[in-house]
Amino acid sequence: MRRSMRFLPGRRRERGAVVVEFALIAIVFFSLLLGIMEFGRLLFTWNSAAEATRWGARLAVVCDLGDATIKDKMRLIMPQLQDSNIVIAYTPDPCDETNCQSVAVSVTGVSITTMIPILNVTLPIPPFSTSLPRESMSSTDNPVCT
C-alpha cells in the first residue's frame, strides 16, 4: 500500500516542477540583485565625484599648491579621474595670492562601465562643480596642505 501511495500518477508528472519554478524565480531575483548592486556602485561613484570636487576646491582655496598637486590629491578620492576630466578655474584669471577672489573646481566627462558581463553598458556621470571664495591661509603650517 505504501509503495502505491508514493508513486501516484499525478505526483509523478510534477517531480521537476519545483526545479523549473526555482529557475524562473532565480533569474528574476538575481537580475534584480545585480541591478541594485550596480545602481549602488553608480551612486557611490557620483558621491566620489562630488567629494573630489569639494576637496579639490578646498585645497585650491586654502593652500598655495599647484594645479597638478590638487589633481593628484583629488585622484586619491576618485582614482579614475584623468587630468582632462578636472578643471580648476580661478577668478579673476590670471590671479596670484593677493588678488584671487574665488576658485571653481569641476569634474566632467567621466563615465562608469557596468560590471555585469551580459550588459556591458557605459553610463556618463553628470558634471560636478564646487565654487568657494578664496582665503588667505598659510599653506606651510596647515595640515590640510601637506
C-alpha positions in Angstrom: 0.0 0.0 0.0 2.8 2.4 0.8 4.5 1.9 -2.5 1.5 2.7 -4.5 0.9 5.9 -2.5 4.3 7.2 -3.1 4.2 7.0 -6.9 0.8 8.2 -7.8 0.4 9.2 -11.5 -0.4 12.8 -10.7 2.6 13.3 -8.5 5.0 11.7 -10.9 4.3 14.3 -13.5 5.1 17.1 -11.1 8.5 15.9 -9.9 10.5 18.5 -11.8 8.1 21.4 -11.4 10.0 22.8 -8.3 13.3 23.0 -10.2 11.6 24.8 -13.1 9.9 27.3 -10.8 13.1 27.9 -8.9 15.0 28.6 -12.1 12.4 31.1 -13.2 12.3 32.9 -9.9 16.1 32.8 -9.5 16.6 34.5 -12.9 14.4 37.4 -11.8 15.8 37.6 -8.3 19.5 37.6 -9.3 18.9 40.1 -12.1 17.2 42.4 -9.6 20.0 41.9 -7.1 22.7 42.6 -9.6 20.8 45.7 -10.8 20.6 47.0 -7.2 24.3 46.5 -6.7 25.2 48.3 -9.9 23.0 51.2 -9.0 24.7 51.4 -5.6 28.1 51.4 -7.3 26.9 54.2 -9.6 25.7 56.3 -6.7 29.0 55.7 -4.9 30.8 57.0 -8.0 28.6 60.1 -8.1 29.3 60.8 -4.5 33.0 60.3 -5.0 33.0 62.8 -7.9 31.1 65.4 -5.7 33.5 64.8 -2.8 36.5 65.1 -5.1 35.4 68.5 -6.4 34.7 69.7 -2.9 38.1 68.5 -1.7 39.9 70.0 -4.7 38.1 73.3 -4.2 39.1 73.4 -0.6 42.7 72.7 -1.4 42.7 75.3 -4.1 41.2 77.9 -1.7 43.3 77.3 1.3 46.6 76.0 0.0 49.1 77.6 -2.3 49.5 74.3 -4.2 49.8 74.0 -8.0 47.0 72.5 -10.1 48.9 69.3 -10.6 49.2 68.6 -6.9 45.5 69.4 -6.4 44.6 67.0 -9.2 46.8 64.3 -7.6 45.0 64.7 -4.3 41.6 64.6 -6.0 42.6 61.2 -7.6 43.1 59.8 -4.1 39.3 60.1 -3.7 38.4 59.1 -7.2 41.2 57.2 -8.9 39.5 57.0 -12.4 39.9 60.8 -12.8 42.3 62.0 -15.6 43.8 65.4 -15.9 41.4 66.1 -18.8 38.4 65.5 -16.5 39.4 68.1 -13.9 39.1 71.9 -14.5 40.4 74.4 -11.9 39.4 77.9 -12.6 40.4 81.0 -10.6 38.5 84.3 -10.6 39.9 86.7 -11.9 42.0 84.8 -14.4 45.0 85.1 -14.1 45.4 85.8 -10.4 48.1 85.4 -7.8 47.9 85.0 -4.0 46.9 88.6 -3.4 44.0 89.2 -5.9 42.2 85.8 -6.2 38.6 86.1 -5.3 37.2 82.6 -5.9 38.1 79.2 -7.1 35.8 76.8 -9.1 36.7 73.1 -9.4 34.7 70.9 -11.7 34.8 67.3 -12.9 33.4 66.5 -16.3 33.4 63.7 -18.9 33.7 60.8 -16.5 31.8 57.5 -17.3 31.4 54.3 -15.5 31.1 50.8 -17.1 28.8 48.3 -15.6 30.4 45.1 -14.2 27.6 42.8 -15.5 29.1 40.7 -18.3 25.9 40.4 -20.3 25.1 44.1 -20.2 28.3 46.0 -20.9 26.9 49.5 -20.6 28.8 52.7 -20.2 26.9 55.4 -18.2 28.1 59.0 -18.1 28.4 60.7 -14.8 26.9 64.2 -14.7 29.3 67.1 -14.3 30.0 68.2 -10.7 31.3 71.6 -9.7 32.3 73.4 -6.5 33.0 77.1 -6.1 34.5 78.7 -2.9 35.7 82.2 -2.1 39.5 82.4 -1.8 41.0 82.5 1.7 44.5 83.6 2.7 46.0 80.9 4.9 49.5 79.8 5.3 50.0 76.6 3.5 53.2 75.8 5.3 51.6 75.3 8.8 48.2 74.0 7.5 47.9 70.2 7.9 45.3 70.1 5.0 48.0 71.3 2.6 50.5 68.5 3.3 
